[in-house]
Amino acid sequence: MKAMKKFGILCLVLLGLLSNLTGLGGLSVKSDDDTGATSNFSVAAKSAIAVDAASGKILYDQNATDQTTPIASITKLLTAYLVYQAISEGKITLNTKFTISQYAHDLSENSASSGIPMAQGEKISVKELLNALLIPSANSAAVALAEGIAGSEPKFVDLMRAQMKAWGVTDATIVNASGLPNSILGSNIYPGSSTSATNTMSAEDVAIICMHLLQDYPQVLNVTKTEEAVFDQGGASQADISTTNQLLPGFATSRAGSDGLKTGSVTNFVDCFAGTTVQNGFRIITVILDINDPVDNTSIFTQTNNLMNQVYGTWQAYGIVAKGESLPHHETMSIMDAKEDKSNVVAKSDISVVVPMNDPVYSVKFDSSKGRTLVAPVKAGTVVAQATITVTDKNGLGYLPGFHATVCDFTVDHDVARANPFVVLWDHFVRFVNTQL
């Protein structure tokens, strides 16, 4: 099996060279329906995007850079990112308790605001507030978390803006932590912002948030896949909470493999949704903003299912090399002062990329510079090289900003012993002569 796989990959290499691709290339057999952006498919919405959650490769793009769309409660994904970041930095824990302010309490009682009643002055844990933030989309939870972490919501908004800028996103408008329009927040709006302002982003911007959230803090899925829970059990604000994500089990639009992320409602219905699902061996992220004329709360999930079906019907996970196997033309490399001239180099894990069906075109750049600086002895499993794999498609969809390719580690497959002192001395002398004289 391994030999056949290596032979197949070798054939792809030769074909890639013939087509002027660098490194490895796939056989290009074009079809009219081999990528997510086709003339006979569209999402009934203002904008949409689908990406490979492992690499950031764009799989579908429909007006995805239009930054003028209100995103409502999808904002809470960025709020959640900063909460998890504060936890990872040791500033707070899931058990840290924040006090429910007058502002958060009043917001929870506001009929115009999605939320669950929260008793003023009660101390509620970060874990409970995260559940309320991401499962039923409680706006009061967003305020409580923002105030608890930054001291005030405006200061938290400053953190949100700084984080987006750090990711290279400069076209988003962020004025609060919940996603509510300023018109509902009264005197609590961000200083200098308009009473009519609201959070707006492009579908691409939202996808960038989702990518970073899933890659940096994948534990968020343990919350977003929850269908029902009890909030603040035994406390003054105890309430049953239920998910707003109708791709989860129990709904007519449910989808196997779906486990997040977040809905947003600009109108009376859910009309924005950032979702994620795993199917056919790879995870995707989809974002749909401002669907056309939703008839009820199922419309956005029907559109999301259509988009996910399109992606999984036109893209596939393509295996390049298995864990413990070598990449053709890069089977061995030299390590300084090693007893052996060449050491076997193998993949640290299975390597696959998401490519258009019938058109697996990609290039591989193998970088062994790290290994050349290692000095024997070297333990088996030590990373000595990396391969950067870039997928191309006929529509030039590219990658999300900040994500450029799949990077894979390669290791030595056995302990590499050090040569005897005389050999080492001679090698150093030869190297000196060759480089300095």
C-alpha positions as CSV (number, residue, x, y, z in Angstrom):
1,M,0.0,0.0,0.0
2,K,2.8,2.4,0.9
3,A,4.7,1.7,-2.2
4,M,1.6,2.2,-4.4
5,K,0.9,5.5,-2.6
6,K,4.5,6.7,-3.1
7,F,4.3,5.7,-6.8
8,G,1.1,7.7,-7.2
9,I,2.6,10.7,-5.6
10,L,5.7,10.4,-7.8
11,C,3.5,10.5,-10.9
12,L,1.8,13.6,-9.6
13,V,5.3,15.2,-9.2
14,L,6.2,14.5,-12.8
15,L,2.9,15.8,-14.0
16,G,3.3,18.9,-11.9
17,L,6.7,19.6,-13.3
18,L,5.3,19.3,-16.8
19,S,2.7,21.9,-15.9
20,N,5.3,24.3,-14.6
21,L,4.2,24.0,-11.0
22,T,6.9,24.0,-8.3
23,G,7.3,20.9,-6.1
24,L,4.4,18.5,-6.2
25,G,1.5,19.0,-8.5
26,G,-1.8,17.3,-9.2
27,L,-3.3,16.2,-12.5
28,S,-5.5,19.0,-13.7
29,V,-8.7,17.6,-15.2
30,K,-11.0,20.7,-15.5
31,S,-14.8,20.5,-15.1
32,D,-17.5,23.1,-15.0
33,D,-18.3,22.3,-11.3
34,D,-15.0,21.7,-9.6
35,T,-14.9,24.6,-7.1
36,G,-17.3,26.3,-4.7
37,A,-17.7,29.3,-7.0
38,T,-19.8,28.1,-9.9
39,S,-22.2,29.9,-12.2
40,N,-25.1,27.6,-11.3
41,F,-25.0,28.0,-7.6
42,S,-25.5,31.0,-5.3
43,V,-26.6,31.7,-1.8
44,A,-29.8,33.7,-1.4
45,A,-28.0,36.3,0.7
46,K,-26.1,39.5,0.5
47,S,-22.7,37.8,1.1
48,A,-21.3,34.4,1.9
49,I,-18.1,32.5,2.3
50,A,-16.8,29.0,3.0
51,V,-13.3,28.1,4.1
52,D,-11.3,25.1,5.0
53,A,-10.9,25.3,8.8
54,A,-7.4,23.7,8.8
55,S,-5.7,26.0,6.3
56,G,-8.0,29.0,5.6
57,K,-8.3,28.0,1.9
58,I,-11.4,29.8,0.5
59,L,-13.8,27.3,-0.9
60,Y,-16.7,29.6,-1.9
61,D,-16.9,33.4,-2.1
62,Q,-19.9,35.5,-2.8
63,N,-19.5,39.2,-2.2
64,A,-17.4,38.2,0.8
65,T,-15.5,41.4,1.3
66,D,-18.5,43.7,1.5
67,Q,-17.9,45.2,5.0
68,T,-21.2,47.1,5.3
69,T,-23.4,44.3,6.7
70,P,-24.6,44.4,10.3
71,I,-23.6,41.1,12.0
72,A,-25.6,41.4,15.2
73,S,-24.9,38.6,17.7
74,I,-22.1,37.0,15.5
75,T,-20.1,39.8,17.3
76,K,-20.2,37.5,20.4
77,L,-17.6,35.2,18.7
78,L,-15.0,38.0,19.0
79,T,-16.2,38.6,22.6
80,A,-15.7,34.9,23.3
81,Y,-12.2,34.9,21.8
82,L,-11.1,37.7,24.1
83,V,-12.6,35.8,27.1
84,Y,-10.6,32.6,26.2
85,Q,-7.6,34.8,25.6
86,A,-7.8,36.2,29.1
87,I,-8.1,32.7,30.5
88,S,-5.1,31.5,28.6
89,E,-3.1,34.5,29.8
90,G,-3.9,33.6,33.4
91,K,-5.9,36.8,34.0
92,I,-9.1,35.0,34.9
93,T,-10.4,31.4,35.1
94,L,-13.7,29.8,34.2
95,N,-14.5,29.9,37.9
96,T,-13.9,33.6,38.2
97,K,-17.1,35.4,39.1
98,F,-18.2,38.8,37.7
99,T,-20.8,41.0,39.2
100,I,-23.9,41.8,37.2
101,S,-24.1,45.6,36.9
102,Q,-27.1,47.8,36.6
103,Y,-26.4,48.0,32.9
104,A,-26.2,44.3,32.3
105,H,-29.3,43.7,34.5
106,D,-31.4,46.3,32.7
107,L,-30.3,44.9,29.3
108,S,-31.4,41.4,30.4
109,E,-34.9,42.8,31.2
110,N,-35.2,44.8,28.0
111,S,-37.8,43.2,25.7
112,A,-35.9,44.5,22.6
113,S,-32.8,42.6,23.7
114,S,-32.3,38.9,23.4
115,G,-31.3,37.6,26.8
116,I,-32.1,35.9,30.0
117,P,-32.9,37.7,33.3
118,M,-29.9,38.4,35.4
119,A,-30.1,39.6,39.0
120,Q,-28.3,42.9,39.6
121,G,-25.4,42.5,42.0
122,E,-25.2,38.7,41.7
123,K,-21.8,37.2,41.0
124,I,-21.8,34.7,38.1
125,S,-18.9,32.6,36.9
126,V,-17.2,33.1,33.6
127,K,-18.2,29.6,32.6
128,E,-21.9,30.3,33.1
129,L,-21.6,33.7,31.3
130,L,-19.9,32.0,28.3
131,N,-22.7,29.5,28.2
132,A,-25.3,32.3,28.2
133,L,-23.3,34.2,25.6
134,L,-23.0,31.4,23.1
135,I,-26.0,29.1,23.6
136,P,-29.0,31.4,23.8
137,S,-27.0,34.5,22.7
138,A,-27.6,36.6,25.9
139,N,-26.6,40.2,25.4
140,S,-26.4,40.8,29.1
141,A,-23.7,38.1,29.3
142,A,-21.7,40.0,26.7
143,V,-21.8,43.1,28.8
144,A,-21.0,41.3,32.1
145,L,-18.0,39.6,30.5
146,A,-16.8,42.8,28.9
147,E,-17.0,44.8,32.1
148,G,-15.4,42.0,34.1
149,I,-12.4,41.7,31.8
150,A,-11.8,45.3,30.8
151,G,-13.5,47.3,33.6
152,S,-16.1,48.7,31.1
153,E,-17.6,47.8,27.8
154,P,-15.9,50.7,25.9
155,K,-12.5,49.5,27.2
156,F,-13.4,46.0,26.0
157,V,-14.4,47.4,22.6
158,D,-10.9,48.9,22.4
159,L,-9.6,45.4,23.0
160,M,-11.9,44.0,20.3
161,R,-10.7,46.6,17.8
162,A,-7.1,46.0,18.6
163,Q,-7.5,42.3,18.1
164,M,-9.1,42.7,14.7
165,K,-6.3,45.1,13.7
166,A,-3.7,42.5,14.9
167,W,-5.4,40.0,12.5
168,G,-5.1,42.5,9.6
169,V,-8.8,43.4,9.6
170,T,-9.2,47.2,9.3
171,D,-12.6,47.5,7.6
172,A,-14.8,46.3,10.5
173,T,-17.0,48.6,12.6
174,I,-17.2,47.6,16.3
175,V,-19.1,49.7,18.8
176,N,-20.1,47.2,21.5
177,A,-19.5,43.6,22.7
178,S,-23.0,42.2,22.1
179,G,-23.8,43.2,18.5
180,L,-27.0,45.1,19.5
181,P,-27.6,48.4,17.6
182,N,-26.6,51.4,19.7
183,S,-30.3,52.6,19.6
184,I,-31.1,50.0,22.2
185,L,-28.2,50.8,24.6
186,G,-29.2,54.3,25.6
187,S,-26.5,56.1,27.4
188,N,-24.2,53.1,27.4
189,I,-23.0,53.5,23.8
190,Y,-19.3,53.7,23.0
191,P,-18.1,57.3,23.4
192,G,-18.2,59.3,20.2
193,S,-20.3,56.7,18.3
194,S,-23.6,57.4,16.8
195,T,-26.9,56.4,18.4
196,S,-27.7,54.7,15.0
197,A,-24.3,52.8,14.8
198,T,-24.1,49.0,14.9
199,N,-21.4,46.4,14.4
200,T,-20.6,45.7,10.7
201,M,-18.2,43.3,9.1
202,S,-17.7,41.4,5.9
203,A,-18.3,37.7,5.7
204,E,-14.5,37.4,5.2
205,D,-13.9,39.3,8.5
206,V,-16.2,36.9,10.3
207,A,-14.5,33.9,8.8
208,I,-11.2,35.2,10.1
209,I,-12.6,35.4,13.6
210,C,-13.9,31.9,13.4
211,M,-10.6,30.6,12.1
212,H,-8.7,32.1,15.0
213,L,-11.2,31.0,17.5
214,L,-11.3,27.4,16.4
215,Q,-7.5,27.2,16.0
216,D,-6.5,28.9,19.2
217,Y,-9.4,27.9,21.5
218,P,-11.1,24.8,20.0
219,Q,-12.7,24.1,23.4
220,V,-15.3,26.7,22.4
221,L,-17.0,23.9,20.5
222,N,-17.9,22.2,23.8
223,V,-20.1,25.2,24.4
224,T,-21.5,25.9,20.9
225,K,-22.5,22.2,20.4
226,T,-24.7,22.3,23.5
227,E,-28.4,22.2,22.8
228,E,-29.8,22.8,26.2
229,A,-28.4,23.7,29.7
230,V,-29.3,25.2,33.0
231,F,-27.8,28.7,33.6
232,D,-26.7,29.7,37.0
233,Q,-28.1,26.6,38.7
234,G,-29.1,27.3,42.3
235,G,-28.4,31.0,41.8
236,A,-30.7,34.0,41.7
237,S,-30.6,34.0,37.9
238,Q,-31.3,30.3,37.3
239,A,-32.9,29.7,33.9
240,D,-33.2,27.0,31.3
241,I,-31.3,28.0,28.1
242,S,-31.5,26.6,24.6
243,T,-29.4,27.0,21.5
244,T,-30.3,29.3,18.6
245,N,-28.3,27.0,16.2
246,Q,-30.8,24.9,14.3
247,L,-28.1,22.8,12.6
248,L,-27.7,21.0,15.9
249,P,-29.8,17.8,16.6
250,G,-33.5,18.2,17.4
251,F,-34.3,20.7,14.6
252,A,-35.7,20.1,11.1
253,T,-32.6,21.7,9.6
254,S,-30.1,19.7,11.7
255,R,-26.9,18.5,10.1
256,A,-24.7,15.6,11.2
257,G,-21.2,16.9,12.1
258,S,-22.3,20.4,13.0
259,D,-21.1,21.7,16.3
260,G,-21.2,25.5,16.2
261,L,-20.8,28.5,15.9
262,K,-23.2,31.5,16.2
263,T,-26.3,33.1,14.9
264,G,-27.2,36.7,14.4
265,S,-30.5,38.5,14.0
266,V,-30.8,41.9,12.4
267,T,-34.5,41.5,11.6
268,N,-37.2,39.6,13.4
269,F,-35.7,36.4,12.2
270,V,-32.2,34.8,12.3
271,D,-30.7,36.2,9.1
272,C,-26.9,35.8,9.7
273,F,-25.0,32.6,10.7
274,A,-21.4,31.5,11.1
275,G,-21.4,27.7,11.1
276,T,-18.9,24.9,11.2
277,T,-19.2,21.2,10.4
278,V,-17.1,18.1,9.8
279,Q,-17.8,15.9,6.8
280,N,-15.8,13.6,4.5
281,G,-12.7,14.0,6.7
282,F,-12.4,17.8,6.8
283,R,-14.0,20.7,8.7
284,I,-15.3,23.8,7.0
285,I,-16.5,27.2,8.3
286,T,-19.4,28.9,6.5
287,V,-20.6,32.5,7.0
288,I,-23.8,33.8,5.5
289,L,-24.8,37.4,6.1
290,D,-28.2,39.1,5.4
291,I,-30.2,36.3,3.7
292,N,-32.9,37.4,1.3
293,D,-36.4,37.7,2.8
294,P,-36.3,35.0,5.5
295,V,-39.7,33.6,6.1
296,D,-38.9,32.2,9.5
297,N,-35.9,31.2,11.7
298,T,-35.2,28.1,9.5
299,S,-34.4,30.1,6.4
300,I,-30.7,30.8,7.3
301,F,-30.1,27.2,8.2
302,T,-31.6,26.0,4.9
303,Q,-29.3,28.3,3.0
304,T,-26.3,27.1,5.2
305,N,-27.1,23.5,4.4
306,N,-27.2,24.3,0.7
307,L,-23.8,26.0,0.9
308,M,-22.3,23.1,2.9
309,N,-23.7,20.6,0.4
310,Q,-22.2,22.6,-2.4
311,V,-18.8,22.7,-0.8
312,Y,-18.7,19.0,0.1
313,G,-20.0,18.2,-3.4
314,T,-17.1,20.1,-5.1
315,W,-14.1,19.8,-2.7
316,Q,-12.4,16.8,-1.2
317,A,-9.7,16.0,1.3
318,Y,-6.7,14.8,-0.7
319,G,-4.0,12.7,1.0
320,I,-0.4,13.6,0.2
321,V,1.6,11.5,2.6
322,A,0.8,9.4,5.7
323,K,2.4,9.7,9.1
324,G,5.8,8.0,9.1
325,E,6.2,8.1,5.4
326,S,8.6,10.2,3.3
327,L,7.9,12.9,0.8
328,P,9.3,11.9,-2.7
329,H,12.6,13.6,-3.4
330,H,13.0,14.5,0.3
331,E,13.4,11.1,1.9
332,T,16.7,11.9,3.6
333,M,18.8,14.8,4.8
334,S,22.2,15.4,6.5
335,I,22.6,16.4,10.1
336,M,25.8,18.0,11.4
337,D,28.2,15.7,13.2
338,A,26.0,12.6,12.7
339,K,27.4,9.1,12.5
340,E,25.4,8.5,9.3
341,D,25.7,10.5,6.2
342,K,21.9,10.7,5.6
343,S,19.0,10.3,8.0
344,N,15.5,9.3,7.1
345,V,12.9,12.2,7.2
346,V,9.2,11.3,7.6
347,A,5.9,13.1,8.1
348,K,5.1,13.8,11.8
349,S,1.4,13.2,11.0
350,D,-0.9,12.4,8.1
351,I,-0.9,15.2,5.6
352,S,-3.8,16.1,3.5
353,V,-5.2,19.2,1.9
354,V,-8.6,20.2,0.6
355,V,-8.7,20.5,-3.2
356,P,-11.3,20.8,-5.9
357,M,-12.7,17.4,-6.9
358,N,-11.1,16.2,-10.2
359,D,-8.5,18.9,-10.0
360,P,-6.0,18.3,-7.1
361,V,-3.5,21.0,-8.0
362,Y,-1.1,22.0,-5.3
363,S,2.5,22.9,-4.8
364,V,5.0,21.9,-2.1
365,K,7.9,23.9,-0.8
366,F,10.2,21.8,1.4
367,D,12.3,23.7,3.9
368,S,15.1,21.7,5.5
369,S,17.0,24.7,7.0
370,K,16.0,23.8,10.5
371,G,17.6,20.4,10.2
372,R,20.8,21.8,8.8
373,T,21.4,23.7,12.1
374,L,20.9,20.7,14.3
375,V,23.9,18.9,15.7
376,A,23.9,15.2,16.5
377,P,22.8,13.4,18.6
378,V,19.2,14.0,17.6
379,K,16.3,12.1,19.1
380,A,13.7,10.3,17.0
381,G,10.7,12.5,16.4
382,T,12.7,15.8,16.4
383,V,11.3,18.2,13.8
384,V,14.0,18.8,11.2
385,A,12.1,20.2,8.3
386,Q,8.7,21.7,7.2
387,A,6.7,21.5,4.0
388,T,4.4,24.3,3.0
389,I,1.6,23.2,0.7
390,T,-0.4,25.6,-1.3
391,V,-3.6,24.7,-3.1
392,T,-4.7,26.4,-6.3
393,D,-8.0,26.4,-8.1
394,K,-9.2,27.6,-11.5
395,N,-11.2,30.5,-9.9
396,G,-8.3,31.8,-7.9
397,L,-10.2,31.8,-4.6
398,G,-6.9,32.0,-2.6
399,Y,-6.8,32.0,1.2
400,L,-8.2,34.2,3.9
401,P,-6.0,37.1,4.8
402,G,-3.4,35.9,7.3
403,F,-3.7,32.3,6.2
404,H,-1.5,31.3,3.2
405,A,-1.0,27.5,3.1
406,T,-0.8,24.3,5.0
407,V,2.5,23.9,7.0
408,C,3.5,20.3,8.0
409,D,6.3,19.1,10.1
410,F,8.8,16.4,9.2
411,T,11.0,14.5,11.7
412,V,13.8,12.0,11.8
413,D,12.4,8.5,12.3
414,H,15.2,7.1,14.6
415,D,17.8,8.4,17.0
416,V,20.7,9.9,15.1
417,A,23.9,9.2,16.9
418,R,26.9,11.5,17.0
419,A,30.0,10.5,15.0
420,N,33.3,9.7,16.8
421,P,35.4,12.8,17.7
422,F,37.9,12.3,15.0
423,V,35.3,12.2,12.3
424,V,33.6,15.3,13.8
425,L,36.9,17.2,13.9
426,W,37.7,16.3,10.3
427,D,34.1,17.4,9.2
428,H,34.5,20.7,10.9
429,F,37.9,21.2,9.3
430,V,36.5,20.5,5.8
431,R,33.5,22.7,6.4
432,F,35.9,25.6,7.5
433,V,38.0,25.2,4.4
434,N,35.0,25.1,2.1
435,T,33.3,28.2,3.7
436,Q,36.1,30.4,4.9
437,L,39.0,29.8,2.6
